Amino acid sequence: MNPRSPSGSGAPSPATARPFLRVWFACSRRYARAPMNADGRGYLARCPTCGKTVRFTIGPGGTSSRFFEVSCR
């Protein structure tokens, strides 16, 4: 049983789930999750093929979009 999930299903409960962005990496033609960092000021994604790291910062004047496309080249 997962201690984070009252149902014991293994999935985190909504109260403890970390926010994330979905990022499409063009070079690998794959999606990856970008979890919010520990301090809550941004997101970090890494291409599963080439390893390119992309940072998304949270701030005024930003966007409400949850999906992004990154060109690794």
N, CA, C and O of each residue as an XYZ file, in Angstrom:
292
protein
N       0.835     -1.177      0.000
C       0.000      0.000      0.000
C       0.883      1.244      0.000
O       1.868      1.311      0.736
N       0.537      2.212     -0.812
C       1.273      3.471     -0.900
C       0.804      4.403      0.213
O      -0.387      4.706      0.289
N       1.706      4.865      1.080
C       1.283      5.743      2.175
C       0.780      7.096      1.702
O       0.082      7.784      2.448
N       1.117      7.496      0.482
C       0.646      8.793     -0.027
C      -0.769      8.705     -0.573
O      -1.411      9.737     -0.769
N      -1.271      7.506     -0.822
C      -2.558      7.330     -1.454
C      -3.528      6.626     -0.508
O      -3.288      5.481     -0.126
N      -4.620      7.290     -0.124
C      -5.551      6.650      0.786
C      -6.208      5.419      0.185
O      -6.633      4.533      0.927
N      -6.302      5.336     -1.128
C      -6.942      4.192     -1.767
C      -6.006      3.001     -1.884
O      -6.456      1.885     -2.144
N      -4.693      3.225     -1.693
C      -3.738      2.139     -1.813
C      -3.453      1.751     -3.250
O      -2.867      0.697     -3.498
N      -3.859      2.588     -4.210
C      -3.695      2.254     -5.626
C      -2.275      2.460     -6.123
O      -1.945      2.020     -7.224
N      -1.419      3.123     -5.334
C      -0.051      3.389     -5.763
C       0.115      4.763     -6.385
O       1.240      5.248     -6.504
N      -0.967      5.396     -6.782
C      -0.897      6.728     -7.365
C      -0.937      7.759     -6.243
O      -1.631      7.554     -5.247
N      -0.203      8.868     -6.386
C      -0.246      9.893     -5.345
C      -1.625     10.517     -5.279
O      -2.303     10.633     -6.300
N      -2.046     10.916     -4.102
C      -3.339     11.577     -3.959
C      -3.245     12.973     -4.563
O      -2.152     13.531     -4.658
N      -4.378     13.545     -4.974
C      -4.340     14.893     -5.570
C      -3.710     15.933     -4.660
O      -3.129     16.899     -5.155
N      -3.804     15.770     -3.363
C      -3.237     16.749     -2.437
C      -1.710     16.724     -2.447
O      -1.086     17.732     -2.119
N      -1.087     15.592     -2.818
C       0.367     15.493     -2.795
C       0.991     15.426     -4.181
O       2.216     15.397     -4.300
N       0.179     15.401     -5.225
C       0.706     15.313     -6.591
C       1.466     16.592     -6.939
O       0.997     17.696     -6.663
N       2.655     16.433     -7.554
C       3.442     17.596     -7.971
C       2.960     18.084     -9.322
O       2.752     17.271    -10.222
N       2.775     19.386     -9.496
C       2.396     19.927    -10.805
C       3.502     19.662    -11.822
O       4.676     19.571    -11.462
N       3.123     19.540    -13.085
C       4.101     19.314    -14.137
C       3.633     19.922    -15.449
O       2.451     20.216    -15.629
N       4.582     20.105    -16.363
C       4.310     20.515    -17.737
C       4.574     19.320    -18.637
O       5.339     18.425    -18.279
N       3.940     19.304    -19.809
C       4.242     18.287    -20.818
C       5.087     18.974    -21.887
O       4.729     20.048    -22.370
N       6.201     18.358    -22.252
C       7.121     18.946    -23.220
C       7.350     17.955    -24.355
O       7.710     16.803    -24.116
N       7.141     18.404    -25.590
C       7.388     17.593    -26.777
C       8.803     17.913    -27.248
O       9.097     19.057    -27.595
N       9.684     16.903    -27.261
C      11.051     17.085    -27.748
C      11.106     16.635    -29.197
O      10.893     15.462    -29.503
N      11.398     17.586    -30.094
C      11.367     17.337    -31.532
C      12.399     16.309    -31.977
O      12.107     15.501    -32.859
N      13.601     16.312    -31.392
C      14.645     15.403    -31.870
C      14.319     13.943    -31.568
O      14.676     13.060    -32.347
N      13.655     13.680    -30.465
C      13.340     12.297    -30.117
C      11.901     11.936    -30.464
O      11.506     10.772    -30.393
N      11.126     12.944    -30.839
C       9.702     12.751    -31.146
C       8.994     12.054    -29.988
O       8.235     11.103    -30.175
N       9.271     12.565    -28.777
C       8.681     12.004    -27.564
C       8.297     13.118    -26.598
O       8.895     14.195    -26.581
N       7.285     12.823    -25.799
C       6.900     13.722    -24.718
C       7.672     13.367    -23.462
O       8.082     12.223    -23.267
N       7.863     14.368    -22.613
C       8.455     14.156    -21.295
C       7.723     15.058    -20.312
O       7.184     16.097    -20.694
N       7.707     14.665    -19.070
C       7.137     15.500    -18.017
C       8.219     16.405    -17.457
O       9.376     16.009    -17.311
N       7.818     17.624    -17.150
C       8.715     18.571    -16.488
C       8.091     18.884    -15.135
O       7.182     19.710    -15.056
N       8.559     18.243    -14.068
C       7.977     18.493    -12.749
C       8.390     19.856    -12.187
O       9.448     20.389    -12.521
N       7.537     20.399    -11.334
C       7.876     21.655    -10.664
C       9.050     21.392     -9.725
O       9.094     20.364     -9.050
N      10.006     22.331     -9.685
C      11.154     22.130     -8.801
C      10.750     22.326     -7.343
O       9.659     22.818     -7.054
N      11.623     21.943     -6.440
C      11.317     21.928     -5.009
C      10.954     23.299     -4.443
O      10.142     23.395     -3.523
N      11.555     24.364     -4.991
C      11.252     25.694     -4.449
C      10.001     26.321     -5.064
O       9.597     27.412     -4.661
N       9.379     25.638     -6.043
C       8.129     26.109     -6.631
C       8.259     27.286     -7.570
O       7.264     27.948     -7.868
N       9.480     27.568     -8.050
C       9.684     28.728     -8.919
C       9.879     28.382    -10.383
O      10.114     29.278    -11.194
N       9.788     27.098    -10.751
C       9.966     26.738    -12.149
C       9.844     25.251    -12.393
O       9.553     24.474    -11.483
N      10.071     24.870    -13.637
C       9.987     23.479    -14.078
C      11.272     23.132    -14.825
O      11.915     24.011    -15.400
N      11.645     21.862    -14.816
C      12.851     21.405    -15.489
C      12.513     20.166    -16.317
O      11.933     19.211    -15.801
N      12.877     20.184    -17.607
C      12.648     19.043    -18.493
C      13.961     18.655    -19.151
O      14.807     19.504    -19.432
N      14.115     17.361    -19.393
C      15.321     16.855    -20.051
C      14.900     15.944    -21.201
O      14.059     15.062    -21.027
N      15.495     16.162    -22.387
C      15.189     15.338    -23.554
C      15.620     13.896    -23.279
O      16.750     13.663    -22.852
N      14.739     12.934    -23.517
C      15.081     11.538    -23.256
C      16.126     10.972    -24.223
O      16.701      9.918    -23.951
N      16.380     11.648    -25.339
C      17.349     11.146    -26.317
C      18.691     11.865    -26.238
O      19.729     11.232    -26.046
N      18.667     13.192    -26.386
C      19.936     13.930    -26.448
C      20.370     14.515    -25.106
O      21.521     14.926    -24.963
N      19.469     14.561    -24.120
C      19.820     15.060    -22.805
C      19.742     16.563    -22.640
O      20.088     17.078    -21.577
N      19.295     17.289    -23.667
C      19.181     18.743    -23.553
C      18.249     19.090    -22.395
O      17.176     18.502    -22.256
N      18.666     20.051    -21.563
C      17.877     20.484    -20.418
C      17.223     21.820    -20.734
O      17.858     22.729    -21.270
N      15.937     21.923    -20.390
C      15.178     23.151    -20.616
C      14.547     23.560    -19.293
O      13.946     22.739    -18.599
N      14.689     24.838    -18.951
C      14.088     25.361    -17.719
C      12.933     26.292    -18.079
O      13.034     27.105    -18.998
N      11.847     26.160    -17.347
C      10.683     27.025    -17.497
C      10.502     27.733    -16.157
O      10.310     27.081    -15.131
N      10.563     29.054    -16.162
C      10.412     29.801    -14.916
C       8.976     30.275    -14.758
O       8.267     30.488    -15.742
N       8.564     30.436    -13.529
C       7.225     30.914    -13.205
C       7.361     32.377    -12.806
O       8.191     32.726    -11.967
N       6.540     33.229    -13.411
C       6.625     34.642    -13.066
C       5.498     35.443    -13.675
O       4.685     34.905    -14.428
N       5.442     36.725    -13.357
C       4.408     37.597    -13.904
C       4.530     37.701    -15.424
O       5.631     37.692    -15.975
N       3.398     37.800    -16.078
C       3.388     37.937    -17.526
C       3.622     36.630    -18.253
O       3.885     36.635    -19.456
N       3.534     35.507    -17.552
C       3.766     34.192    -18.142
C       2.563     33.703    -18.938
O       1.714     34.491    -19.354
N       2.508     32.415    -19.139
C       1.439     31.796    -19.910
C       0.707     30.765    -19.065
O       1.247     30.268    -18.076
N      -0.499     30.452    -19.447
C      -1.258     29.420    -18.746
C      -1.137     28.068    -19.450
O      -1.741     27.087    -19.016
N      -0.367     28.013    -20.522
C      -0.197     26.778    -21.282
C       0.507     25.718    -20.442
O       1.380     26.043    -19.637
N       0.133     24.454    -20.624
C       0.736     23.339    -19.906
C       1.523     22.430    -20.850
O       2.149     21.469    -20.402
N       1.498     22.729    -22.175
C       2.177     21.922    -23.180
C       3.134     22.796    -23.981
O       2.773     23.898    -24.395
N       4.361     22.305    -24.201
C       5.366     23.065    -24.923
C       6.119     22.163    -25.887
O       6.221     20.956    -25.670
N       6.652     22.760    -26.964
C       7.477     22.036    -27.925
C       8.884     22.616    -27.891
O       9.067     23.834    -27.903
N       9.891     21.717    -27.848
C      11.285     22.146    -27.778
C      12.035     21.534    -28.948
O      11.941     20.333    -29.202
N      12.785     22.378    -29.663
C      13.659     21.890    -30.730
C      15.049     21.693    -30.141
O      15.669     22.641    -29.659
N      15.523     20.476    -30.183
C      16.814     20.154    -29.557
C      18.002     20.540    -30.428
O      19.138     20.477    -29.959
N      17.797     20.912    -31.601
C      18.900     21.241    -32.506
C      19.093     22.722    -32.615
O      19.980     23.177    -33.336
